[in-house]
């Protein structure tokens, strides 16, 4: 039997050692590549935990975008400005709570006390820059796999005033925040401070004479009525303020729906209280008062339609 050459033995041993080193190195690399970081593991755990999803920053961002989208839809214009401005607003949620979890379709239902902080330079009618409401929200995976779809409930206390958003406190052309864009086209508020007294409501009439009507100005907004025929102080004010016009459109739509779906008693109540609302609106001394009166009327229509109204 021939003996192997010592040189051949050395070469064979070297090749075996090299193959072993390559195997060990590639196996370790593959193991490290497949291993998730602690942050990735935590993120996946939070995404799989329905209770944590109720209070995640990703969910808050979805809520914020939906609030601004619906406010722009209610206003009927300025969608691009609302979309961009939402990036400079902050959502805060107090005690987010899981209400239900449907594992079959992946839907979770949550509730919490929400606060929306607007950036400097903008405010809603009445001068407010923080809006609050106890809301409900549901999260469900999109059918096309593009992400989560969110729906809101009980958010009108934020959406309705948010539709009256306007620039305040900074001259035209100056940024809203140090990093904010300067080309927002939101109109200025007519009144930057809330009235010193509560506005009248249908259940709290005030025996005051109407103030003199303002001078007629060209219509700059599109309410539910034709501004060419505006005569009263309230009508003229609404025609000159896009925020008030948005409230008027919402109120008119809600009124029409309630009239169409209500019984004879509800329709009678809606008609009777409408006259009171118009009288209170036209007696208002400021646009802030008119806005609050519209919000009171919207709540009143909702209560009449639900059968929970406790007026006279």
Kinemage of the C-alpha trace (Angstrom):
@kinemage 1
@onewidth
@group {chain A} dominant
@subgroup {mainchain}
@vectorlist {calphas} color= white
{ca unk a 1} P 0.000 0.000 0.000
{ca unk a 2} L 1.385 3.387 -1.000
{ca unk a 3} L 2.005 5.906 1.736
{ca unk a 4} L 0.651 9.417 1.268
{ca unk a 5} L 3.111 12.126 0.601
{ca unk a 6} L 3.542 14.363 3.666
{ca unk a 7} L 2.896 17.420 1.501
{ca unk a 8} L -0.400 15.977 0.273
{ca unk a 9} L -1.409 15.184 3.845
{ca unk a 10} L -0.711 18.768 4.901
{ca unk a 11} L -2.727 20.168 1.985
{ca unk a 12} L -5.660 17.873 2.738
{ca unk a 13} L -5.644 18.854 6.417
{ca unk a 14} L -5.540 22.534 5.505
{ca unk a 15} L -8.494 22.138 3.150
{ca unk a 16} L -10.526 20.398 5.856
{ca unk a 17} L -9.754 23.155 8.371
{ca unk a 18} L -10.738 25.815 5.821
{ca unk a 19} L -14.067 24.094 5.054
{ca unk a 20} L -14.801 23.828 8.789
{ca unk a 21} L -14.117 27.538 9.318
{ca unk a 22} L -16.367 28.491 6.380
{ca unk a 23} L -19.210 26.355 7.762
{ca unk a 24} L -18.945 27.817 11.267
{ca unk a 25} L -18.775 31.413 9.996
{ca unk a 26} L -21.750 31.181 7.584
{ca unk a 27} L -23.864 29.415 10.204
{ca unk a 28} L -23.218 32.145 12.778
{ca unk a 29} L -23.986 34.860 10.239
{ca unk a 30} L -27.254 33.197 9.272
{ca unk a 31} L -28.231 32.830 12.938
{ca unk a 32} L -27.524 36.509 13.663
{ca unk a 33} L -29.462 37.595 10.588
{ca unk a 34} L -32.500 35.619 11.671
{ca unk a 35} L -32.363 36.883 15.239
{ca unk a 36} L -34.656 39.880 16.022
{ca unk a 37} L -33.467 42.750 18.163
{ca unk a 38} L -35.090 43.374 21.526
{ca unk a 39} L -36.845 46.446 20.098
{ca unk a 40} L -38.271 44.430 17.213
{ca unk a 41} L -39.513 41.733 19.573
{ca unk a 42} L -41.160 44.376 21.782
{ca unk a 43} L -42.787 46.066 18.783
{ca unk a 44} L -44.233 42.781 17.575
{ca unk a 45} L -45.537 42.007 21.065
{ca unk a 46} L -47.246 45.422 21.302
{ca unk a 47} L -48.825 44.966 17.870
{ca unk a 48} L -50.219 41.592 18.925
{ca unk a 49} L -51.580 42.922 22.252
{ca unk a 50} L -55.039 44.500 21.644
{ca unk a 51} L -54.902 46.502 24.872
{ca unk a 52} L -51.560 48.066 23.965
{ca unk a 53} L -52.802 48.895 20.443
{ca unk a 54} L -55.556 51.030 22.019
{ca unk a 55} L -52.848 53.300 23.466
{ca unk a 56} L -50.124 53.099 20.830
{ca unk a 57} L -48.679 56.135 19.056
{ca unk a 58} L -49.555 54.558 15.713
{ca unk a 59} L -53.225 54.466 16.743
{ca unk a 60} L -53.099 58.079 17.957
{ca unk a 61} L -51.711 59.158 14.590
{ca unk a 62} L -54.599 57.396 12.848
{ca unk a 63} L -57.083 59.157 15.150
{ca unk a 64} L -55.522 62.548 14.461
{ca unk a 65} L -55.610 62.086 10.687
{ca unk a 66} L -59.236 60.948 10.823
{ca unk a 67} L -60.272 63.963 12.940
{ca unk a 68} L -58.739 66.399 10.455
{ca unk a 69} L -60.103 64.490 7.457
{ca unk a 70} L -63.663 64.599 8.771
{ca unk a 71} L -63.330 68.253 9.797
{ca unk a 72} L -62.190 69.195 6.286
{ca unk a 73} L -65.052 67.153 4.828
{ca unk a 74} L -67.523 68.991 7.066
{ca unk a 75} L -66.064 72.341 6.094
{ca unk a 76} L -66.301 71.425 2.416
{ca unk a 77} L -62.865 72.783 1.466
{ca unk a 78} L -59.216 73.172 2.525
{ca unk a 79} L -58.543 69.407 2.632
{ca unk a 80} L -54.849 69.861 1.766
{ca unk a 81} L -54.370 72.521 4.449
{ca unk a 82} L -56.062 70.350 7.065
{ca unk a 83} L -53.940 67.339 6.097
{ca unk a 84} L -50.719 69.281 6.460
{ca unk a 85} L -51.773 71.051 9.650
{ca unk a 86} L -52.564 67.741 11.373
{ca unk a 87} L -48.827 66.973 11.375
{ca unk a 88} L -48.257 69.934 13.726
{ca unk a 89} L -51.054 69.028 16.147
{ca unk a 90} L -50.748 66.705 19.135
{ca unk a 91} L -53.171 64.021 20.343
{ca unk a 92} L -53.257 63.112 24.031
{ca unk a 93} L -55.331 60.214 25.383
{ca unk a 94} L -56.281 59.767 29.010
{ca unk a 95} L -56.966 56.190 30.171
{ca unk a 96} L -57.330 54.365 26.821
{ca unk a 97} L -59.378 51.245 27.435
{ca unk a 98} L -60.021 48.078 25.427
{ca unk a 99} L -63.759 47.477 25.001
{ca unk a 100} L -63.797 44.373 22.803
{ca unk a 101} L -61.617 42.200 20.563
{ca unk a 102} L -62.922 40.161 17.629
{ca unk a 103} L -60.152 37.676 16.897
{ca unk a 104} L -61.863 36.333 13.762
{ca unk a 105} L -61.647 39.615 11.830
{ca unk a 106} L -58.909 41.272 13.910
{ca unk a 107} L -61.072 44.202 15.071
{ca unk a 108} L -60.451 45.878 18.416
{ca unk a 109} L -62.774 48.477 19.936
{ca unk a 110} L -61.406 51.053 22.370
{ca unk a 111} L -62.491 54.162 24.275
{ca unk a 112} L -60.729 57.035 25.981
{ca unk a 113} L -60.722 60.710 26.860
{ca unk a 114} L -59.048 62.525 23.952
{ca unk a 115} L -57.449 65.976 23.843
{ca unk a 116} L -56.307 67.547 20.559
{ca unk a 117} L -53.780 70.389 20.914
{ca unk a 118} L -53.578 72.751 17.930
{ca unk a 119} L -50.263 74.430 17.048
{ca unk a 120} L -49.622 78.151 17.629
{ca unk a 121} L -51.148 80.438 15.033
{ca unk a 122} L -54.465 78.616 14.553
{ca unk a 123} L -57.637 78.293 16.609
{ca unk a 124} L -61.286 77.373 16.238
{ca unk a 125} L -64.212 79.782 16.526
{ca unk a 126} L -64.167 81.120 20.083
{ca unk a 127} L -60.360 81.120 20.280
{ca unk a 128} L -59.872 77.575 21.596
{ca unk a 129} L -56.661 75.694 20.774
{ca unk a 130} L -57.385 72.502 22.743
{ca unk a 131} L -60.420 70.341 21.920
{ca unk a 132} L -61.572 67.445 24.092
{ca unk a 133} L -64.099 64.605 23.910
{ca unk a 134} L -64.737 61.133 25.295
{ca unk a 135} L -64.509 59.096 22.113
{ca unk a 136} L -64.800 55.543 20.903
{ca unk a 137} L -62.575 54.106 18.183
{ca unk a 138} L -62.253 50.798 16.364
{ca unk a 139} L -59.190 49.440 14.534
{ca unk a 140} L -59.404 46.786 11.849
{ca unk a 141} L -56.890 45.507 9.265
{ca unk a 142} L -57.544 46.836 5.762
{ca unk a 143} L -58.890 44.294 3.288
{ca unk a 144} L -55.979 44.933 0.903
{ca unk a 145} L -53.359 44.471 3.628
{ca unk a 146} L -52.208 48.105 3.405
{ca unk a 147} L -52.449 48.692 7.158
{ca unk a 148} L -55.075 49.469 9.777
{ca unk a 149} L -58.424 51.178 9.155
{ca unk a 150} L -59.805 53.317 11.982
{ca unk a 151} L -63.357 54.483 12.664
{ca unk a 152} L -64.383 57.090 15.258
{ca unk a 153} L -67.546 57.563 17.285
{ca unk a 154} L -68.713 60.338 19.631
{ca unk a 155} L -66.075 62.678 18.185
{ca unk a 156} L -68.406 65.488 17.045
{ca unk a 157} L -67.350 67.641 20.009
{ca unk a 158} L -63.921 67.852 18.337
{ca unk a 159} L -64.778 67.535 14.632
{ca unk a 160} L -67.474 70.243 14.536
{ca unk a 161} L -65.361 73.049 16.040
{ca unk a 162} L -62.281 71.796 14.170
{ca unk a 163} L -64.145 72.542 10.921
{ca unk a 164} L -64.091 76.239 11.916
{ca unk a 165} L -60.285 76.283 12.110
{ca unk a 166} L -58.649 79.549 11.080
{ca unk a 167} L -55.377 81.441 11.416
{ca unk a 168} L -54.955 83.769 14.387
{ca unk a 169} L -52.192 85.565 16.161
{ca unk a 170} L -49.657 85.710 13.307
{ca unk a 171} L -49.546 88.115 10.384
{ca unk a 172} L -50.299 86.664 6.979
{ca unk a 173} L -47.223 85.052 5.490
{ca unk a 174} L -45.570 84.114 8.803
{ca unk a 175} L -45.241 80.410 9.663
{ca unk a 176} L -47.659 78.827 12.114
{ca unk a 177} L -44.758 77.186 13.967
{ca unk a 178} L -40.998 77.530 13.489
{ca unk a 179} L -41.046 74.531 11.127
{ca unk a 180} L -44.552 74.842 9.708
{ca unk a 181} L -45.256 75.703 6.066
{ca unk a 182} L -46.453 79.226 5.319
{ca unk a 183} L -48.962 78.672 2.564
{ca unk a 184} L -52.078 77.774 4.538
{ca unk a 185} L -55.146 79.447 3.104
{ca unk a 186} L -57.441 79.133 6.114
{ca unk a 187} L -59.425 82.360 6.585
{ca unk a 188} L -58.989 84.419 9.762
{ca unk a 189} L -61.406 84.083 12.654
{ca unk a 190} L -63.885 86.909 13.070
{ca unk a 191} L -63.668 86.622 16.866
{ca unk a 192} L -60.538 85.452 18.660
{ca unk a 193} L -61.974 85.362 22.197
{ca unk a 194} L -65.060 83.597 23.558
{ca unk a 195} L -67.981 85.764 24.696
{ca unk a 196} L -68.018 86.857 28.317
{ca unk a 197} L -71.440 85.282 28.930
{ca unk a 198} L -73.011 82.013 27.902
{ca unk a 199} L -74.925 82.223 24.615
{ca unk a 200} L -78.681 81.733 24.750
{ca unk a 201} L -80.100 78.259 24.236
{ca unk a 202} L -83.647 77.176 23.433
{ca unk a 203} L -84.245 76.314 27.113
{ca unk a 204} L -82.741 79.605 28.387
{ca unk a 205} L -84.276 82.516 26.455
{ca unk a 206} L -82.907 85.988 27.109
{ca unk a 207} L -85.156 88.995 26.980
{ca unk a 208} L -82.847 91.308 25.094
{ca unk a 209} L -83.478 93.353 22.020
{ca unk a 210} L -81.602 92.468 18.857
{ca unk a 211} L -78.429 94.470 18.211
{ca unk a 212} L -78.338 96.524 15.058
{ca unk a 213} L -77.539 94.354 11.998
{ca unk a 214} L -74.001 94.632 10.627
{ca unk a 215} L -73.305 96.347 7.366
{ca unk a 216} L -73.945 94.072 4.394
{ca unk a 217} L -70.738 92.543 3.072
{ca unk a 218} L -70.134 90.310 0.060
{ca unk a 219} L -70.718 86.634 0.882
{ca unk a 220} L -67.469 84.734 1.464
{ca unk a 221} L -68.928 81.403 2.624
{ca unk a 222} L -71.423 78.793 1.468
{ca unk a 223} L -74.017 77.916 4.133
{ca unk a 224} L -77.172 75.875 3.549
{ca unk a 225} L -79.151 78.938 2.425
{ca unk a 226} L -78.689 81.412 -0.429
{ca unk a 227} L -76.625 84.348 0.814
{ca unk a 228} L -78.155 86.608 -1.850
{ca unk a 229} L -81.254 86.709 0.336
{ca unk a 230} L -79.493 87.120 3.689
{ca unk a 231} L -81.322 89.779 5.736
{ca unk a 232} L -80.920 89.169 9.475
{ca unk a 233} L -77.793 89.779 11.504
{ca unk a 234} L -77.271 86.038 11.964
{ca unk a 235} L -77.645 85.258 8.248
{ca unk a 236} L -75.233 88.008 7.247
{ca unk a 237} L -72.668 86.835 9.825
{ca unk a 238} L -72.894 83.213 8.641
{ca unk a 239} L -72.462 84.278 5.015
{ca unk a 240} L -69.280 86.126 5.939
{ca unk a 241} L -67.608 83.373 7.983
{ca unk a 242} L -66.672 79.953 6.509
{ca unk a 243} L -66.555 78.383 9.971
{ca unk a 244} L -70.107 79.442 10.767
{ca unk a 245} L -71.183 78.323 7.299
{ca unk a 246} L -69.759 74.849 8.014
{ca unk a 247} L -71.768 74.681 11.238
{ca unk a 248} L -74.877 75.809 9.358
{ca unk a 249} L -74.445 73.078 6.744
{ca unk a 250} L -74.018 70.417 9.406
{ca unk a 251} L -77.066 71.636 11.323
{ca unk a 252} L -79.198 71.776 8.155
{ca unk a 253} L -78.167 68.251 7.121
{ca unk a 254} L -78.933 66.903 10.588
{ca unk a 255} L -82.293 68.715 10.604
{ca unk a 256} L -83.289 67.266 7.206
{ca unk a 257} L -82.378 63.730 8.282
{ca unk a 258} L -84.310 64.064 11.557
{ca unk a 259} L -87.369 65.430 9.727
{ca unk a 260} L -87.288 62.562 7.226
{ca unk a 261} L -86.890 59.832 9.834
{ca unk a 262} L -88.901 61.249 12.747
{ca unk a 263} L -92.532 60.652 13.697
{ca unk a 264} L -95.197 63.388 13.714
{ca unk a 265} L -94.394 64.485 17.278
{ca unk a 266} L -90.662 64.740 16.563
{ca unk a 267} L -91.275 66.709 13.355
{ca unk a 268} L -93.521 69.119 15.260
{ca unk a 269} L -90.831 69.627 17.920
{ca unk a 270} L -88.166 70.183 15.284
{ca unk a 271} L -90.250 72.854 13.555
{ca unk a 272} L -91.211 74.622 16.782
{ca unk a 273} L -87.705 74.708 18.230
{ca unk a 274} L -86.304 75.867 14.872
{ca unk a 275} L -88.042 79.221 15.265
{ca unk a 276} L -86.524 79.629 18.735
{ca unk a 277} L -83.054 78.786 17.421
{ca unk a 278} L -83.258 81.352 14.610
{ca unk a 279} L -84.374 84.051 17.019
{ca unk a 280} L -81.516 83.324 19.445
{ca unk a 281} L -78.977 83.189 16.620
{ca unk a 282} L -80.056 86.540 15.201
{ca unk a 283} L -79.857 88.133 18.684
{ca unk a 284} L -76.222 87.057 19.155
{ca unk a 285} L -73.764 89.961 19.549
{ca unk a 286} L -70.745 88.083 18.127
{ca unk a 287} L -69.738 85.255 15.821
{ca unk a 288} L -68.548 83.241 18.820
{ca unk a 289} L -72.030 83.428 20.286
{ca unk a 290} L -73.531 82.351 16.949
{ca unk a 291} L -71.178 79.353 16.800
{ca unk a 292} L -72.148 78.214 20.299
{ca unk a 293} L -75.830 78.649 19.449
{ca unk a 294} L -75.376 76.429 16.388
{ca unk a 295} L -73.666 73.785 18.502
{ca unk a 296} L -76.539 73.919 20.993
{ca unk a 297} L -79.042 73.486 18.141
{ca unk a 298} L -77.102 70.497 16.767
{ca unk a 299} L -77.297 68.820 20.196
{ca unk a 300} L -80.988 69.684 20.448
{ca unk a 301} L -81.812 68.105 17.057
{ca unk a 302} L -79.872 64.995 18.037
{ca unk a 303} L -81.776 64.686 21.322
{ca unk a 304} L -85.169 65.181 19.647
{ca unk a 305} L -84.349 62.522 17.066
{ca unk a 306} L -83.225 60.125 19.817
{ca unk a 307} L -86.324 60.803 21.929
{ca unk a 308} L -84.275 62.124 24.862
{ca unk a 309} L -85.070 65.843 24.538
{ca unk a 310} L -86.306 67.368 27.799
{ca unk a 311} L -87.307 70.840 26.674
{ca unk a 312} L -90.505 72.661 27.442
